Amino acid sequence: MPLIIAIYVDDLIIVHKDLGRINKVKEALNSRFNIKDLGEVKNLLGIEVHCLPDGSVFINQPRYIDKLLRKYCMESCKPADTPMALKIELAKKSLTRRFIRVSPEA
């Protein structure tokens, strides 16, 4: 599995199933740049990220949804079931991935 590094302005996320490999990348980055390890991703660009014990990742945007409902005066509307089937497996092989957020110190 490839190691993934996603960068947005002054934040980056390192994704890989092996925490040891993630730590080596963080050490290499820290030897060159002044970085701060913020731990596992909880919130990124307004998206809440939940890493579940089975290795799956759940993402949602409740603040954005609430903002849209207020904007269109729909706070009292009835919720509907999601159009996507629940517990759908999107990949043939399930891999545990760790999302670690690193940011340079101010």
DAZIPE-V707496 format. One record per residue. N is the residue number from 1. RES is the residue in three letters. SS is DSSP state (A for helix, B for strand, O for the rest). NEAR is the number of other C-alpha atoms within 12 Angstrom. Layout:
n res ss near
N RES SS NEAR
N RES SS NEAR
//
This chain:
n res ss near
1 MET O 13
2 PRO O 13
3 LEU O 22
4 ILE B 21
5 ILE B 21
6 ALA B 19
7 ILE B 18
8 TYR B 15
9 VAL O 11
10 ASP O 17
11 ASP B 24
12 LEU B 29
13 ILE B 33
14 ILE B 35
15 VAL B 32
16 HIS B 25
17 LYS O 22
18 ASP O 21
19 LEU A 20
20 GLY A 16
21 ARG A 21
22 ILE A 29
23 ASN A 24
24 LYS A 16
25 VAL A 27
26 LYS A 30
27 GLU A 18
28 ALA A 14
29 LEU A 21
30 ASN A 18
31 SER A 12
32 ARG A 11
33 PHE O 17
34 ASN O 17
35 ILE B 22
36 LYS B 22
37 ASP B 25
38 LEU B 21
39 GLY B 20
40 GLU B 26
41 VAL O 29
42 LYS O 24
43 ASN B 24
44 LEU B 25
45 LEU O 20
46 GLY O 16
47 ILE B 17
48 GLU B 19
49 VAL B 23
50 HIS B 22
51 CYS B 22
52 LEU O 16
53 PRO O 12
54 ASP O 13
55 GLY O 17
56 SER O 23
57 VAL B 25
58 PHE B 20
59 ILE B 18
60 ASN B 19
61 GLN O 19
62 PRO A 15
63 ARG A 15
64 TYR A 15
65 ILE A 17
66 ASP A 17
67 LYS A 15
68 LEU A 14
69 LEU A 17
70 ARG A 14
71 LYS A 11
72 TYR O 12
73 CYS O 11
74 MET O 14
75 GLU O 14
76 SER O 10
77 CYS O 11
78 LYS O 8
79 PRO O 11
80 ALA O 7
81 ASP O 8
82 THR O 8
83 PRO O 8
84 MET O 10
85 ALA O 9
86 LEU O 10
87 LYS O 11
88 ILE O 11
89 GLU O 13
90 LEU O 13
91 ALA O 9
92 LYS O 7
93 LYS O 10
94 SER O 15
95 LEU O 20
96 THR O 19
97 ARG O 29
98 ARG B 33
99 PHE B 36
100 ILE B 37
101 ARG B 32
102 VAL B 34
103 SER B 28
104 PRO B 21
105 GLU O 13
106 ALA O 9
//
